Amino acid sequence: MQTKEEKYAALLPAVHSLMSGEEDEIARMANLAALLHHEFGFWWTGFYRVSKDDSLVLGPFQGPLACTRIQLGKGVCGTAWAEDRTVVVPDVSKFPGHIACSSESKSEIVVPLRSHGRVIAVLDIDSRELGTFDNTDARWLEKIADCVYGPR
């Protein structure tokens, strides 16, 4: 059985292949959400994009229905966006201001995606299990997120 580290390492070439030659960011996000969701069996995997009205708007995702808009600094996604950093939450019930789009979500990781030095989207992944995400996920998901728009 592969470790989490080995799974991510094996997945990275597939991510590069998916992104290679595709110019459309929505297509890139859609395929990346599907790949991660099915490879790891996460509860919810998707993107929120920074909109013109300065909120995060739901983008391509896999999983159950989701919140449509999130304000800057609100919840895990809004915090990752506001602070321009990856946020790992082992237990969402202990995160101040957590936005509960689903009561089944127990842990979460959010990774900012940048273009030209500013956050333009976030990758949001939720799990039904407590403590699913750690620094290994953060490190590899940051590498994977860089494939959508380029290096951080």
N, C-alpha and C positions, 0 to 999 in steps of 0.2 A: 504494500500500500504506500502510495506517495505521500510525502510530507507536504504541508502547505507551501513551503518554500519551493519544493520540486515541482509542484503543480503550477505555480506562477511562472517559474523558469521555463517550463515546457510550453506554457500558453503564450509567452511573449512573442515568439516567432509567428504564431498564428495571428496575433494582434497586428504585428507589422505588415503581414500579408494582407489582412483585411483593409488596412488604412492606405496601403500602397496604391497610388493612382486614383483614389477617390477624392474628389475635390469638395463634395457636398458634406457639410458638417452634420446635418441631420442624419444622413445615411451612415456616416461614421459612428455617430452616437447610437443609432438604432442597432447596428450590427454588434457594437461593443457591448451594449447592455444585454443583448441576447447571448452572446458568447460567455460573458461572466456569469450571468444568471443560470445558465444551463450547466456550465462547467462546475460551478461550486454549489448549486442548489440553494442559492440565497432566497429569502422571502420576497424581497423587492429590490430591483436593480434598475437605476435609471439616472436621468439627467434633469437638472433644472438650469435654464438659461437666463442670464441677466437680460431683462427686457428694457425697452425704452422708458418705461415709467419707473425705473429703478426698483423693481421687485424681481424675484426669481419666478419664472413661469415654467410649468411642467413641460418637459421635452420627452424624447423617446424613452420608454421604460418597458420592463417586463415585471409582471406581478399584478396584484389586485389594484383597484382604484386608488388614486393618490390625491393629495392636496394639489390644487391647481396653482396657487400663488403663495409665495413666502416673502415676507418683508426682510430687509437688511437687518441683521442682528437677531432675528427671531428664530427659535428652534436651532437644531443642529446645523441645518443647511445655511440658514441666515448667519449663524455665528462663523462657520467656515468661510463664508463669503466676506463678511465684515472684517475678520481677522486675517484673511488670506493665508489660511493654514489648514492642514488636514486635522480633522477632529475625530477622535476615536472615543466612542461611548459604550462602555461594557454593559451598562444598565440604563436604558433610556428613562426609567422612572425616577432616576436620581439626577437627571440633567435639568437644571433650572430653565423653565420656559419651553420644555420639549413640546413639539406639536405632534399630537397623537393622530396621525392619519389612519392608523390601524392599531387596535389594542393588541394585535398579535405580534407586533414588533417589540423585541426585547433588547436588542443591541444594534448599533449603527456606526457606520463610518462615512465621512463626507470628505471628498478630495476636491480642492479647487482646480479648475482648468484655466490656464492663462493664455492670453495672446497679447503681444506687444506690451508686456509688463503689467497687465491688469486682469483681474478675474472676470471671465465672460460666461462661465458656467460652473456647475459643481456636479461631480459624480456622487450619487447617494446610494448606499447599499444598506439594507436592513436585514436582520436575521430574527428568526423566531426563538433563538436560543440566547441566553445571557452569555456575555464574554466571548462572543464569536471572533471579534476583531482585535488585533494587536499591532505592534510595530512592524511585524512581517507584512501584514496586509497593507499598512500605510506605505511602507517603502515600495512594494511592488505595484500597488495601485497608483502611486505617483508616477512611476515609470510608464505604466499603461496609459494613464491620463495624458502624459506628454505625447503620446502617439496621435492623439486627436488634433492638437494644434501646434505641437512642437515643444522643445525643451522649456522648462520653467525658467 
